Amino acid sequence: MKKLLIFGGTFDPIHLGHIKMLKAAINKVKPNLTLLIPNKNPPLKDSNPKASIKARLDMVNLAIKNIPNVKVCDYEIKSKSNQKSYTYLTINYLKKIYKNYKFYFLVGMDRLNDFNQWKNYQQILKNVTLVVAGRNNEKSKFQDAILLNTNEINISSAELRSKPNKKYLSPKIIKYIANNGVYCAQQIKPLMSDYRYQHTLRVADTAIKISKNKSKAFIKKAYITAMYHDVAKEFNREQILELIDNKYNSKRFPTAHTLHGCASAAYVKKHFFVTDKEILDAIYNHVIPLRKCSMLSKVIYCADKLEPSRTNKDIPNRAKLLKESITNLDKVFNFILDYNINRYK
């Protein structure tokens, strides 16, 4: 019989530990075909995946691009049902398609600790041979399982969502996450107070509203920039100066407070691997923008000043200006800039 290797998981994001397990299993089992199956609603996890369905599928496809005879199965992730992603149902589905195959199911040793909690786990065992990625020479409690001669990479996807790490994520995945703002919320939340985080969410929402008539690519950039614009807002003076290596125009940025845009740009470049110059410039300039700056810089500056919690003292006629910014961004940008220059003279 032909061999089918199945590897399911949240893959949020898929990391080098997953790929190491996958390649070890392929070398051991030598399957004719391997299916990676991102799940939609994992039954034994407290929360649903953070990345969108599209982002997780894109990342998995990028990760397996150069591995022969490996495909992505979207049966679970594109299910219209909101029910949990039960493995036994997926295997029943695949049995109808791959009738002349012997099934192998790849799982980490740590998942075997709760395997008897999987729904209809005994039915799963009747239909597949387990392939187990062991850790520290642990032995599977299931005697018929195939134990791989490899240790799992001990890293959690949750940690990689908030702190992307080149040691555990391939360059392609890091680039995808940065270019698409996949985990912006998870990355910024540990760095700021809830007050600042809520402000950031409002700025992002306002930036999207101002950009509503722009292209989808521009709207995505506006969202990413807005989410990152205040990363260093609550850093102390020493942290800010260290990030910018003490190099700044003291005439333009007279205080540490006015430098938080510069520091935020440096931080997201260093720690979140954002390389888009337009995004970095807009973050850098959002506190005290230049009169001549990019459209993205103008959107972020206006969104920061026009988000819903701003009062008349902060900016007069906020709602009117927000509406006008959609069709006449330059006029609104210049008005807000002049207003703030005069306000702080």
C-alpha positions as CSV (number, residue, x, y, z in Angstrom):
1,M,0.0,0.0,0.0
2,K,1.0,3.6,-0.5
3,K,1.8,5.6,2.6
4,L,0.2,8.9,3.6
5,L,1.8,11.0,6.4
6,I,-0.5,13.4,8.2
7,F,0.8,16.4,10.3
8,G,-1.8,18.6,11.9
9,G,-1.5,21.6,14.1
10,T,-2.4,25.2,14.6
11,F,0.8,26.4,12.9
12,D,0.4,29.9,14.4
13,P,3.1,30.4,13.1
14,I,4.7,27.4,11.6
15,H,8.3,27.3,12.9
16,L,11.6,25.4,12.4
17,G,10.6,22.9,15.1
18,H,7.6,21.8,13.0
19,I,9.8,21.5,9.9
20,K,12.4,19.5,11.8
21,M,9.8,17.1,13.0
22,L,8.3,16.9,9.5
23,K,11.6,16.1,7.7
24,A,12.5,13.5,10.3
25,A,9.2,11.8,9.9
26,I,9.5,11.8,6.1
27,N,13.0,10.3,6.3
28,K,11.7,7.5,8.6
29,V,8.3,6.7,7.0
30,K,9.2,7.5,3.4
31,P,5.6,8.4,2.5
32,N,4.3,8.8,-1.0
33,L,2.4,11.9,0.1
34,T,2.5,14.1,3.2
35,L,-0.4,16.4,4.2
36,L,0.0,19.4,6.5
37,I,-3.4,20.2,8.0
38,P,-3.8,23.6,9.8
39,N,-6.7,23.3,12.2
40,K,-9.4,25.9,12.7
41,N,-10.5,25.6,16.3
42,P,-8.1,23.4,18.3
43,P,-10.2,21.4,20.9
44,L,-7.6,21.4,23.7
45,K,-6.5,25.0,23.5
46,D,-8.0,27.8,25.5
47,S,-8.0,30.3,22.6
48,N,-8.4,30.3,18.9
49,P,-5.4,31.0,16.5
50,K,-4.3,34.7,16.3
51,A,-3.3,34.8,12.7
52,S,-6.0,34.8,10.0
53,I,-6.8,31.7,8.0
54,K,-5.2,33.3,4.9
55,A,-2.0,34.1,6.8
56,R,-1.6,30.7,8.3
57,L,-2.2,29.0,4.9
58,D,0.3,31.4,3.3
59,M,2.9,30.7,6.0
60,V,2.5,26.9,5.8
61,N,2.8,27.0,2.0
62,L,5.9,29.1,2.2
63,A,7.4,26.7,4.7
64,I,6.9,23.5,2.6
65,K,7.6,25.1,-0.8
66,N,10.9,23.2,-1.3
67,I,9.9,19.9,0.4
68,P,8.9,17.2,-2.2
69,N,5.6,15.5,-2.1
70,V,4.2,17.7,0.7
71,K,0.9,19.5,0.3
72,V,-1.4,21.6,2.4
73,C,-4.9,20.2,3.2
74,D,-7.3,23.0,4.0
75,Y,-10.2,20.7,5.0
76,E,-10.2,21.8,8.7
77,I,-9.2,25.5,8.4
78,K,-11.7,26.3,5.7
79,S,-14.6,24.4,7.3
80,K,-17.7,26.6,7.4
81,S,-18.6,25.1,10.8
82,N,-17.5,26.7,14.0
83,Q,-17.2,23.4,15.8
84,K,-13.8,22.2,17.1
85,S,-11.3,20.6,14.6
86,Y,-11.5,16.9,15.6
87,T,-8.8,14.7,14.2
88,Y,-11.0,11.6,13.9
89,L,-13.4,13.5,11.6
90,T,-10.5,14.6,9.4
91,I,-9.2,11.1,9.2
92,N,-12.6,9.8,8.2
93,Y,-12.7,12.4,5.5
94,L,-9.3,11.6,4.2
95,K,-10.0,7.8,4.2
96,K,-12.7,8.4,1.6
97,I,-10.2,10.2,-0.7
98,Y,-7.0,8.1,-0.1
99,K,-8.5,4.7,-0.2
100,N,-5.3,2.7,-1.0
101,Y,-3.1,4.4,1.5
102,K,-1.8,3.4,4.9
103,F,-2.1,6.3,7.3
104,Y,0.7,7.7,9.5
105,F,0.0,10.5,12.0
106,L,2.9,12.7,13.2
107,V,2.7,14.1,16.7
108,G,5.0,15.5,19.3
109,M,5.7,13.5,22.4
110,D,4.2,16.3,24.5
111,R,0.9,15.9,22.8
112,L,0.7,12.2,23.8
113,N,0.3,13.4,27.4
114,D,-3.3,14.5,26.6
115,F,-3.9,12.0,23.7
116,N,-6.5,10.1,25.7
117,Q,-8.5,13.4,25.9
118,W,-8.8,13.6,22.1
119,K,-12.3,12.9,21.0
120,N,-12.6,9.2,19.8
121,Y,-8.9,8.7,20.2
122,Q,-9.3,5.0,20.1
123,Q,-10.8,5.3,16.7
124,I,-7.9,7.4,15.6
125,L,-5.5,4.7,16.8
126,K,-7.3,2.1,14.7
127,N,-6.9,4.1,11.6
128,V,-3.4,5.4,11.8
129,T,0.1,4.5,12.9
130,L,1.5,7.2,15.3
131,V,4.8,8.7,14.4
132,V,6.2,10.4,17.5
133,A,8.9,13.1,17.8
134,G,10.5,12.2,21.1
135,R,12.3,14.4,23.6
136,N,15.2,13.4,25.8
137,N,14.8,9.7,24.8
138,E,11.3,9.5,26.2
139,K,9.3,6.4,25.0
140,S,5.8,6.5,23.7
141,K,3.1,4.8,25.9
142,F,1.6,3.5,22.6
143,Q,3.7,0.4,21.8
144,D,3.0,0.4,18.1
145,A,4.1,4.0,17.6
146,I,7.1,4.8,15.5
147,L,9.6,6.8,17.6
148,L,11.7,9.3,15.7
149,N,15.3,9.7,16.6
150,T,15.1,13.4,17.1
151,N,14.4,15.9,19.9
152,E,11.7,18.5,19.5
153,I,12.7,22.1,19.4
154,N,11.5,23.5,22.7
155,I,9.8,26.7,21.6
156,S,6.2,27.8,21.9
157,S,4.4,29.5,19.0
158,A,2.9,32.0,21.6
159,E,6.5,33.2,22.3
160,L,7.3,33.5,18.6
161,R,4.1,35.6,18.0
162,S,5.2,38.2,20.5
163,K,8.9,37.9,19.9
164,P,9.9,36.7,16.5
165,N,13.2,34.9,16.6
166,K,15.5,34.1,13.6
167,K,16.7,31.0,15.5
168,Y,13.3,29.4,15.3
169,L,11.6,31.0,12.3
170,S,12.8,30.8,8.7
171,P,13.6,34.1,6.9
172,K,10.6,33.6,4.6
173,I,8.2,33.4,7.5
174,I,9.8,36.3,9.4
175,K,9.5,38.4,6.2
176,Y,5.9,37.4,5.7
177,I,4.9,38.2,9.3
178,A,6.6,41.6,9.1
179,N,5.3,42.6,5.7
180,N,1.7,41.7,6.7
181,G,1.5,42.7,10.3
182,V,0.4,39.2,11.2
183,Y,1.0,39.5,15.0
184,C,1.1,43.3,15.6
185,A,-1.3,43.1,18.5
186,Q,0.6,40.3,20.2
187,Q,3.9,42.1,19.7
188,I,3.0,45.5,21.0
189,K,0.7,44.6,24.0
190,P,3.5,43.5,26.4
191,L,5.4,46.7,25.7
192,M,2.7,49.2,26.8
193,S,0.0,49.9,29.4
194,D,-3.6,49.1,28.6
195,Y,-4.3,52.8,28.1
196,R,-1.6,53.1,25.5
197,Y,-2.7,49.8,23.8
198,Q,-6.3,51.0,23.5
199,H,-5.1,54.3,22.1
200,T,-3.0,52.3,19.5
201,L,-6.0,50.3,18.5
202,R,-8.1,53.4,18.0
203,V,-5.3,55.0,15.9
204,A,-5.1,51.9,13.7
205,D,-8.9,52.0,13.2
206,T,-8.8,55.7,12.4
207,A,-5.9,55.2,10.0
208,I,-8.0,52.6,8.1
209,K,-10.9,55.0,7.9
210,I,-8.8,57.8,6.6
211,S,-7.4,55.4,4.0
212,K,-10.7,53.9,2.9
213,N,-10.4,55.3,-0.6
214,K,-6.8,54.1,-1.0
215,S,-5.5,50.7,-2.3
216,K,-5.7,47.6,-0.2
217,A,-1.9,47.6,-0.1
218,F,-1.8,51.1,1.3
219,I,-4.5,50.3,3.9
220,K,-2.5,47.4,5.1
221,K,0.6,49.6,5.4
222,A,-1.4,52.2,7.3
223,Y,-2.7,49.6,9.8
224,I,0.8,48.2,10.4
225,T,2.3,51.6,10.9
226,A,-0.4,52.7,13.3
227,M,0.0,49.6,15.3
228,Y,3.7,50.1,15.7
229,H,3.8,53.9,16.0
230,D,3.8,54.1,19.8
231,V,5.9,51.0,20.7
232,A,8.5,53.1,22.6
233,K,6.1,55.7,23.9
234,E,6.4,54.5,27.5
235,F,10.1,53.7,27.4
236,N,12.3,55.7,29.7
237,R,14.9,58.2,28.5
238,E,17.8,55.7,28.7
239,Q,15.9,53.1,26.7
240,I,15.0,55.6,24.0
241,L,18.5,57.0,23.7
242,E,20.0,53.5,23.5
243,L,17.6,52.6,20.7
244,I,18.6,55.6,18.6
245,D,22.2,55.3,19.6
246,N,22.1,58.9,20.9
247,K,21.9,60.2,17.3
248,Y,19.2,62.7,16.8
249,N,18.5,66.3,15.8
250,S,18.2,68.1,19.2
251,K,16.7,71.1,17.5
252,R,13.8,69.1,16.0
253,F,13.5,66.7,18.9
254,P,14.2,68.7,22.0
255,T,12.9,66.2,24.6
256,A,12.9,62.4,25.2
257,H,9.1,62.5,24.7
258,T,9.5,63.9,21.2
259,L,12.0,61.1,20.4
260,H,9.6,58.2,21.0
261,G,8.7,58.0,17.3
262,C,12.4,57.7,16.4
263,A,12.8,55.0,19.0
264,S,9.7,53.2,18.0
265,A,11.0,53.0,14.4
266,A,14.3,51.6,15.6
267,Y,12.6,49.1,17.9
268,V,10.3,47.6,15.2
269,K,13.2,47.4,12.8
270,K,15.5,45.6,15.3
271,H,13.0,43.3,17.1
272,F,10.1,42.8,14.6
273,F,12.3,42.9,11.5
274,V,10.2,45.5,9.7
275,T,12.3,46.8,6.7
276,D,9.8,48.8,4.8
277,K,11.3,52.3,4.6
278,E,8.0,54.1,4.1
279,I,6.6,52.4,7.3
280,L,9.7,53.1,9.3
281,D,9.8,56.8,8.2
282,A,6.1,57.3,9.1
283,I,6.7,55.9,12.6
284,Y,9.8,58.0,12.9
285,N,8.0,61.2,11.8
286,H,4.6,60.8,13.5
287,V,5.5,63.0,16.6
288,I,6.9,66.0,14.8
289,P,6.4,65.4,11.0
290,L,8.1,67.3,8.3
291,R,5.9,69.6,6.2
292,K,6.8,67.6,3.1
293,C,6.4,64.0,4.0
294,S,4.8,60.9,2.5
295,M,1.1,60.2,2.3
296,L,1.5,57.4,4.8
297,S,3.2,59.8,7.3
298,K,0.3,62.2,6.9
299,V,-2.3,59.5,7.5
300,I,-0.6,58.3,10.7
301,Y,-0.1,61.8,12.0
302,C,-3.7,62.7,11.3
303,A,-5.0,59.4,12.7
304,D,-3.0,59.9,15.9
305,K,-4.6,63.3,16.4
306,L,-8.1,62.4,15.3
307,E,-8.7,59.1,17.1
308,P,-12.0,59.1,19.0
309,S,-10.7,59.8,22.5
310,R,-9.3,63.2,21.4
311,T,-11.1,66.2,22.9
312,N,-11.8,69.7,21.6
313,K,-8.8,70.8,23.6
314,D,-6.6,68.3,21.7
315,I,-8.1,69.3,18.3
316,P,-11.2,71.3,17.4
317,N,-13.9,69.8,15.1
318,R,-12.4,66.4,15.3
319,A,-15.3,64.6,13.6
320,K,-15.5,67.1,10.8
321,L,-11.7,66.9,10.2
322,L,-11.8,63.1,10.2
323,K,-14.5,63.1,7.5
324,E,-12.6,65.7,5.4
325,S,-9.3,63.8,5.7
326,I,-10.6,61.0,3.6
327,T,-11.0,63.3,0.5
328,N,-8.6,66.1,1.4
329,L,-5.7,64.7,3.4
330,D,-3.2,67.4,2.6
331,K,-5.5,70.2,3.8
332,V,-6.3,68.4,7.1
333,F,-2.7,67.5,7.7
334,N,-1.5,71.1,7.3
335,F,-4.3,72.4,9.5
336,I,-3.5,69.9,12.4
337,L,0.3,70.5,12.0
338,D,-0.2,74.3,12.2
339,Y,-2.6,74.0,15.1
340,N,-0.1,72.0,17.1
341,I,2.8,74.2,16.2
342,N,0.9,77.3,17.5
343,R,-0.4,75.4,20.5
344,Y,3.1,74.5,21.8
345,K,4.8,77.8,20.9
